[in-house]
């Protein structure tokens, strides 16, 4: 795989993760997605508003910023991508810890995408930005 192809795949994966996270967070905020409130019992949360904002801004925002940086060949692009991949995986881990495996296939997909982001970004960073 060439570095150019790795960069293109990375941007596409980050755009997918970013846009779906923004859409999912917005859907939580406006109650388009109705998770039972009982799933939050025993957690510090009383509604899905905070998770919706975090999903939109932190998960979605980090992936979209990273995609833009990688596309523009910004020197921090790979590092921002690694951070976005870690954020995506941590989001799923916290989600599972709080509400459980509510969508194990979807949750597994986003963990896998987070790993793909980290691996591709590490490849780009290693090949282009190290001495």
C-alpha positions, 0 to 999 in steps of 0.5 A: 500500500502506498502512503498516498493510498493510506492517506486517502483511506484514512481520510475516508474512514475519519470522515465516516466516523466523524459524520456518523458520530455527529449525526448520532450525537444530534439524534441523541440530543433531539430524541431521534434515537430512543435508548431506554433511560433505565440503561443509565440507572446507576451511572452519573447520567440522568439523560442522554444529553451529555453523551450526545454532546460528547459524541458530536463534539469530541468523537465526531469533531476529533475525527473531522478535524483529523481528516481535514488535517490529513487531507491538507497534509498538516504536520500534526495530521497523523497525531490528530488521527491517532488521537481521534482513533483513541477517542473513538475506542475510548468512547465505545469502552465507556459506552459499554461500561455505562449502558452495556453492549447495546449494539455489539456489532456496531460497537465492534465496528467502531472499535475496528475503525478506531484501530484502522485509524490508529494503524494508518496514521501511525504508518503515515507518521512513521513514513513521512514525519520521522527522521 
